Amino acid sequence: MPVYTYPELEATRNTFLAHVPEHYRGMACNLFLAPVREAGLWRADLVLAATVQAIRSRTARGSSLASQADENLRALWQAIQDDAEGAMAVAEWAVAYVLLPTGVKEARKAAQKDKGRQYGMRGKPPTDKQVTYLARQGYTGAIENRLQASQLIDAMIAEQKEARG
């Protein structure tokens, strides 16, 4: 089995996760991280086996799972079957991630949280407060969603700060 650096593991994890619905990728990572965090498993093969067992256990409950959650688990299961090497790399990533210094993990979590926030804002219309602020600043273009409005406001605030020196 190849030995990967953390950035390589992260890249391989991201490639593997492309097979999983975008909104479920965080939960998929948590399924891989749980055996390391909760059971103290430090070997990737054991982490992967525990992850597979968790998926089987959750899907065996049948009707207790909402159909969307069940569909997400099936997508993850299919990804593991289709890309066993990638799944093993994700298990290796989980072990490596838990071993990262706390400050590094916190920075990565913050970046992921921001990414998740942006994902959530894409499908929502801009708020009245955003539209009002942009109009007061002289913006007359179309505003497609909350994320675009937020980015426009951030850019305007940055420009104003820069102009003030």
Stockholm file with secondary structure:
# STOCKHOLM 1.0

chainA/1-165         MPVYTYPELEATRNTFLAHVPEHYRGMACNLFLAPVREAGLWRADLVLAATVQAIRSRTARGSSLASQADENLRALWQAIQDDAEGAMAVAEWAVAYVLLPTGVKEARKAAQKDKGRQYGMRGKPPTDKQVTYLARQGYTGAIENRLQASQLIDAMIAEQKEARG
#=GR chainA/1-165 SS CCCCCHHHHHHHHHHHHTTSCGGGHHHHHHHHHHHHHHHCCCSHHHHHHHHHHHHHHHHHTGGGSCHHHHHHHHHHHHHHHHCHHHHHHHHHHHHHHHHSCHHHHHHHHHHHHHHHHHHHHHTSCCCHHHHHHHHHTTCCSCCCSHHHHHHHHHHHHHHHHHHHC
#=GC SS_cons         CCCCCHHHHHHHHHHHHTTSCGGGHHHHHHHHHHHHHHHCCCSHHHHHHHHHHHHHHHHHTGGGSCHHHHHHHHHHHHHHHHCHHHHHHHHHHHHHHHHSCHHHHHHHHHHHHHHHHHHHHHTSCCCHHHHHHHHHTTCCSCCCSHHHHHHHHHHHHHHHHHHHC
//
